[in-house]
Each structure stands twice: as C-alpha cells, then as structure tokens.
Amino acid sequence: MNREFIVNILFLVFINLLIKPFFIFGIDLAVQNRTGQEYGLYFALMNLTYIFQILNDFGIQGFNNRHISQHPQLLPKYFPNLLALKIALSVAYIFISLGLAWTMQYDERALFLLLILLVNQVLIQMILFLRSNISGLGHYRVDSVLSSLDKLLMLVTCGLLLWMHPPGRTLAIESFALAQTVPLLLTALIAFIILRSKVKFRTRPSWASNWRAGYPMLLVLFRGSLPYALVVFLMFAYTRLDGVLLERFSGKAHAEVFAGAYRVLDACNMLGYLFASLLLPMFARMQRQPEQVKPLLQLSFRLIWAGSVALAAAICLSRQELVQLMMPTHASPYRWDTLGVLIWVFVPVSTTYIFSTLLTAHGKVRQMNRFFIVGICLNAGLNFFLIPRWQAFGSAIAAVVTQSFIALSMIWLVLKTFHWRPSFRKMLEIPGFVAFILLADFLILRETTFVWYIKMALCAAACLPGLLLFRWVKLSK
C-alpha cells in the first residue's frame, strides 16, 4: 500500500503542479493587480461563501468516499439519492448565503457578485462529489486528472479575458467570477460522463415516485452525512473567518493585503489537500487491515511535514522578494511581513490534513468536531483582539495560533484512538528536522551568492537531504 501511495501521490502532485500554479500566480494574481481594492471585496465574499458550506456539501463527499471505498457495490443505490439531496441542499445554500449577505448590508453589486461565487461553489462541490465516487471505486489516476481539469479550462477562459481586456482599463471583478463558471460546469459534465461509463446507475432517486418507500433510505443518508457536514462547516468556519472579519472591521484595503498573502498559502495548501484526497479512500479500505495504517500514516506525515517546513521557511525568508515580484507597484513591508507570518499556517494545516483524514476514514468525526468548535472560538477571539491593532498582520497571527491548536488536537486524538505511544526518539526528530532546515536555509542565504530565487529553490530542496539524514525515507527496500 505504501508503494501504491507513493506512485499515486507523485502522479497527483505532478498533474496539479503543471496547472494550478499557473492559474494562481498567472491568472488570479494578474486579476488582483488589475482590480486593486476591488479584489478585497471579491476575497471577502469568497470567504463568505464558505460559511454555509454545511448546506452546500453536507458531508456528502466524506460520507460517500468512505462508504463507496468500503462497499463499491452500493454506488448504484446511493448515487441517485445523494445527488437529489445535494441539489436540494445547494439551492438552500444559495438563498441562505444571500440572506446573510443582505443582513450584513452588502449592496446590490456585491450581492450579484456573491451569487456568481455561490453558483461556482455549488459546481465545485458537485465536481468533488462526482470525484469521490470515482476515487471510491479505486480509479485514483482518473480522479487525479479531474482534480486539475477545471483549472486547466480556467486558464483558457480567464486567460482570454485578460488578453482581450485593455491593460489600461479597470477589469470588472464580476467578469473574472463568470469566467470561472463555464469551466466548472464543463468539468462537472465530464466527471459525470466518466462515472457513468464506470458504473451503470439511475439518476432518478428511489423516493421520487414513492416518498414513503424512499423515506427510510433518505433518512439513513441524512443521518450518515450529518457528522461529516459538521466537520465541513466547522473547518471552513475557523479557516475562512479571518477574511470576513478583516473586511468588515478594517475595510477592503486590508482584506486585499491578506488576500495577497493567502494566495501563496492557498497554493501551498494544495499539496496537503492532494495528500488528504488520496489518503481518505486508502485509509477507509484499510479498516480490515489495521496493521497497515500506522506505516502509511508515518510515511505520509513525514513527507508532508518535511515539505511543509522546508517550503514555509523558504517563502518566509524570501518574502520581500516574492511580494516585489508578484505585486511590484503595491509592495510594502506590511504586505511581506503579513506573508512571512501567514505562510507558517501551511505546516499545521498540512499536519491536520493527514491526521484528520485518518480520523474521518475511521468515523471519528464527532470527536473532531469538539476541537473544531474550540478552534472557531479561539480564532474569533484572537481576530477581535488583533485586527484593530495590526489589521491583516494580526489576522495572520490568529491563523497560525488557531491552526497549530487544531493540528496538535488531531495528533492527540489519533494517538488516543489507536492507543499509540510515540517513542521519545521519534518525538525529538520533529524539532530536530526543523532545526536542520533553518540551519541549512541560513547557510544558503548567508554563504551563497546566487540570485534570490535560486536560493529559495535550494532552501525548499533542503528537505531532501533532511529526509535521508533522519531516515524518514529509505532508498533501498
């Protein structure tokens, strides 16, 4: 299973690194540079769309991925009922989110932009739902290709938008949002066609013609998805609360600064999400082979820990040059200092992806939710205290503290659930690896004469000798 994980994660990372960074830093960054503070409104509304993701997703993706991985023969029975439930919840999600924005006194233009973003979120979750069925059936590489198809198509539509728009004129942020809608719709249709080719099923739910006969099935699916829905809601609440609070308390300008730093973090978080999306069906299939769980968990944690620490350190130490490269006309110490703090969120978030995925695969979502509720309270309290003092920089500090608490909580919960006791030597290896990375980066930056981006690449690559030095990976069998 470890070999299968390595092959698939390399393929998944390769596919995504070919496409997604071009969209994030080529398209999204260009839009921010052309729209200025209007991008702060876009970022705040985008974060607002995550508040009620409990309705848009309702845990269906996690529930479906886990159960289809264990019982693939249930897909023809589950799919039409879950699809109908998902569509109904998505409609409710759009109306309730618009209602919340209206009570927050957003104007008509902001509400129209929010509507576009909400439709995009519905399409994104539909794609994830369809992919969860494909990966649950064991077609990991097909799922890997689909994971980047939407961004590949967006490179075309959004690229044409930027190319056809005169550089001297202000770009309407609504046009950028609409340019993402068509690629998402096409990707959803392609995913549906692929799934239909793998398994034959009806699209009409079992309860469509006979409500009383289908009600028990719908109730079972609703109850089964509810704990996962709470996970989705709570995780989005404590990770996306910063942007909304920052825009409401300090205005679009500070939200736009935070958005610029968050873009880099979001690009890095892609790696953690890829690990989680591949690990969930694998961990679920391992319930009958518990002896294989610990080796796979150790391998995935070591890889993501090494990569996240090395990449976060490299970006933090090169933050000034990065901001000046991405936003040459808007670069300032305020921007790069915010990035220097916020990028360290990548380390605990990556750790959370690994351990929470294992807990989700083993149905420990209720226990996770308790810590997520504390995380929301902690994040909100820190933001209320820090935003008036340090604006975006304060939100970055709040994010690091909150995500570190969640990561440590997930580790503790895994150790408690599986009755594992880490050795003292292995516990020392974690801070030892951090010290090795920081020392290596210091020497690279101080003792070499390369240009800054070569130094940054060397700092990020320092994790490779670290993996071998601490024997976290072995070259031989």
Buried (B, 14 or more C-beta within 10 A) or exposed (E): BEEEBBEBBEBBBEBBBEBBEBBBBEBBBBBBBBBBBBBBBBBBBBBBBBBBBBBBBBBBBBBBBBBBBBEBEEBEBBBBBBBBBBEEBBEEBBEBBBEBBBEEEBEEEBEBBBBBBBBBBBBBBBBBBBBBBBBBBBBBBBBBBBBBBBBBBBBEBBBEBBEEBEEEEEBBBBBBBBBBBBBBBBBBEBBBEBBEEBBEBEEEBBBEEEEEEBEEBBEEBBEBBBBBBBBBBBBBBBBBBBBBBBBBBBBBEBBBBBBBBBBBBBBBBBBBBBBBBBBBBBBBBBBEEEEBBBEBBBBBBBBBBBBBBBBBBBBBBBBBBBBBBBBEEBBEEBBBBBBBBBBBBBBBBBBBBBBBBBBBBBBBBEBBBEBBBBBBEBBBEBBEEBBEEBBBBBBBBBBBBBBBBBBBBBBEBBEEBBEEEEEEEEEEBBEBBBEBBBEBBEEBBEEEEEEBEEBBBBBBBBBEEBBEEBEBEEEEE
